[in-house]
Amino acid sequence: MANQDLATRVIRILTDEYSRTVRFTLSGLFTNLRIDGYQLVVNAIAQGKITCEVGVPPNPNLPAGSYAECRYEKRQLRFPHERYGSIPGRETFNIVHEATHAAFDCRYGNHGGTQILAMDDEAAAFFAQAVYSRVSPYMWGGSLVEGDPIAEALKLADKMGARPGRVEPYLVPEQYLDQLLISIQRPDQYDLQGGKAGITHTYLGLT
């Protein structure tokens, strides 16, 4: 069931001064994956085309209550509890991550199904939350694991000059993405090595 408190909070985060600066192109991924803020997602939530709901399956690799997900095939952003994102920090960054998947559904999805490599899709979402974390005053809280996707995305955001006050879009060269993509492919992350590297996410759009 849709949760209006969650929807209101997600919209607030996706329209704040920091989300408006999350604008980038990742060269070479799906012929240049692009994010230009989150207004498409905000509009879809406000119109009821995307709902914000409570309830996600546990993820054994993450602390209880920390995991959110975008179920693009059901047009849902799902969170472990209705207070998710109420304290600025890691949960806020996760909302930006999941909203990036939703933004791709809004931008690229269609009735025939637009396929984007899962590793490319996740790379964009990790980079988005990394940029948001660098331009905002919010902190991650707790330690980050060297070599994990978040750590690699933060390195990339720093390399691209993510900082408070920046308004220029980030044009990320394809060769800068190697370490982030490798971290996502690892078996203890998304397990997209070998034959699994071709796994895709299929976006069907909102109409």
Sequence and secondary structure as in RCSB ss.txt:
>XXXX:A:sequence
MANQDLATRVIRILTDEYSRTVRFTLSGLFTNLRIDGYQLVVNAIAQGKITCEVGVPPNPNLPAGSYAECRYEKR
QLRFPHERYGSIPGRETFNIVHEATHAAFDCRYGNHGGTQILAMDDEAAAFFAQAVYSRVSPYMWGGSLVEGDPI
AEALKLADKMGARPGRVEPYLVPEQYLDQLLISIQRPDQYDLQGGKAGITHTYLGLT
>XXXX:A:secstr
 B HHHHHHHHHHHTSTTGGG EEEETTSTTTEEEE SHHHHHHHHTTSSEEEE     TTS TT   EEETTTT
EEEESSTTTTSSSSHHHHHHHHHHHHHHHHHHH  TT EEEEHHHHHHHHHHHHHHHHHHSS    S   TTSHH
HHHHHHHHHTT  TT  S EEE GGGGHHHHHHHHSTTTT   GGGGG EEEE    
